[in-house]
Amino acid sequence: MQRKMFNKGLVVFVRTKGVLLLLLSFLVTSSGCASLPANFAEKAPTDLSKKPVLYQSAAWLKGVYGYQGMLAQRPSTIQGVFACDEETVMFVVYDKRLDKYISTLDLNFSDLKNVSVGKWGAGRRLVLYGKSDIYTFEVAKKGIIDKSMTYKFAIFIAEKLNQNTEEFSKELEKIDKTTGKD
């Protein structure tokens, strides 16, 4: 006889003859991992017409809104670099054939209404609310979700939108204390 219990994304199978526990996480980001190649975009995308002041490797989760509806959605993921300059938010991908970065998303801050950080377990997602759409990104470094950089982006963008940054600053301070960064 088998029973299935569903609890917070974990599936537990229990058998009557001997106990077999199999824990499967349906989201890798719950453990703080992202599906980005190690050392992806460690250098600034210098071949862009706009020069970013803040950038990091990231995954753009198209059609996903933070962590809402995680079970119902299989996101279309694009790997690249999330970047900001003084006027815009950009998402660029590296084209090996052309040997340069190409912009796939270019939003002026005036096109954005709000920024938030979605949380689920150890995962963090940067969520931008545009006038007509929502954009979700997982910011990572060496293949691991970079919580600190996610909050730095949130603070930078919130300041541009004249949005309160207190919550983001408090979270960043907690992260920096636990990782020993000042």
Summary of the structure (lengths in Angstrom):
residues: 182
radius of gyration: 18.4
end to end distance: 54.3
largest distance: 64.7
contacts: 511
relative contact order: 0.16
helix: 19%
strand: 43%
